[in-house]
């Protein structure tokens, strides 16, 4: 696309200043009034009106991609500050957002950008196949980075906060969801819950994905007489996906038993998610029974297995309370400690 001489000249002047200050970072040439002047130049450039949005996006993408050569210089902190200070002004195409996200995740500088910049880059339309492929590639980079920081809790939490808007958007738009994607997302979110012991992590994206699998798409096909005979029903969810998720929870707990030994919050958060599922979606007593079987029986030895069994009891109790008419004596769970109010989960 054609770039106006005005914008080209403005961009060249900014680049010249950046080149100059990046060459002499230790001489304090970039201070006080000079800092203000450069920031004002960038702000003015980004707010300059263009003939249409496509032109604006082109100008902004030219600017932000030129900055990458300064991220590996001693002037890195100041250049990142220019981006952070103008987050709201950036107007980038979906292609540039995904491309820049992918680029940043390949560098060591990405933790220095504000969470709001990552939120801006996460605002992409994933209805196009090309964007879906890019998003999958970016997701796997995020997953790898988080896995590398599993033992560095503070860094893990910081990264996840930056990535969360992208993950939420991907869960909403990547339809239909495959069981493989669900498993990979579950691993990321379980790790986030485990490492964010004192901060609530929303597991809604996982539930959204289980409502939009290929199997659910097939069920949503209109059936004969549906329009003439509407029947009030609980929202549907892919029960196979829920069972796979329960199995993932069990496997994750066993794999990370040492890290979870004193982390009651993790099991509470996951139990709460499954409680919401059996309470709010189209579950019956037999479905809940089969779900609980995945977590094992009370006869399994060891503290972890006892805790998993307790999670199943919690899910059963919530289901019983929310479906009083549909629970027969045969399906009721006899659990004296719950009746007496002694559960650690209350």
Secondary structure by P-SEA (a helix, b strand, c coil): ccccaaaaaaaaaaaaaaaaaaaccccccccaaaaaaaaaaaaaaaacccccaaaaaaaaaaaaaaacccccccaaaaaaaaaaaccccccccaaaaaaaaaaaaaccccccccaaaaaaaaccccccaaaaaaaaaaaaaaaaaaaaaccaaaaaaaaaaaaaaaaaaaaaccccccaaaaaaaaaaaaaaaaaaccbbbbaaaaaaaaaccaaaaaaaccccccccccccccccccaaaaaaaaaaaaaaaaaacccccccaaaaaaaaaaaaaaaacccccaaaaaaaaaaacccccccaaaaaaaaaaaaaaaaaaaacccccccccccccccccccccccc
